[in-house]
Each structure stands twice: as C-alpha cells, then as structure tokens.
Amino acid sequence: ALPEATAAPAPDVTSPPAAPAAASPTPATDSADAVRVQLAAFRSESQAQVASQRLQEAFHDELSGRTFHVERADLGAKGVFFRLQAGPLASRDEAAALCSRLKQRGQPCIVVAP
C-alpha cells in the first residue's frame, strides 16, 4: 500500500494498494479549463506517476478513457505538491458522479474545475 498522500490545498487523501498497469500520466495537453477529479497529491512527480498506474488498474471501470494529469502546485511554505487528476469531464455534475462512484469503492476524490 502507498503511504498516505497529502492533498494540497484539498483535504488529505490516500491511495489504494499497488497494482501494475501500463498507463502513465500525461503532461498538461488537455484544456487547462477542463473539469477534472483529483485523486491524490504527492511530494514528488514520480510518486504521482506510480499512483496513476495503480489507480488506472484498480479503478479501470471508473477511469477508463480518462487522461491522467499531474499538476505541480507550489504552496509556498507548505512546499511543492504534485496533484494527480483524471479527466477531462464534460461538467461538474459528471465529475461529482465519478467521485461518488470512486468514494463508494474507497478512493478519496474531489472535483477540480477552472
């Protein structure tokens, strides 16, 4: 299992147990104004990349067809975090429904929108 990940500035979230997968996060190629769901935040980009693979495998049905995005967030005195997000989603409602399904399966999730 992964150690607890600290979301920033979102609530604390954790990652599920490890499972190998071939997917990897992509750079910010999808629209910056897209609605996404944030699954976790990590202190290093490599941790976020590993978690994206594990989450894609663990939640294949929910995350199939979604692009993973790692967003760097510099929170000053709190440090730099790498937010693991999936999307884009068509609306806040669609993102909220996805988060609800993920939470029912034990995966913390928040909606992030422009």
Buried (B, 14 or more C-beta within 10 A) or exposed (E): EBEEBBBBEBEEBBBBEBEEBEBEBEEEEBEEEBBBBBBBBBBEBEBBBBBBBBBBBBBEEBBEEBBBBBBEBEEEEEEEBBBBBBBBBEEEEBBBEBBEBBEEEEBBBBBBEE
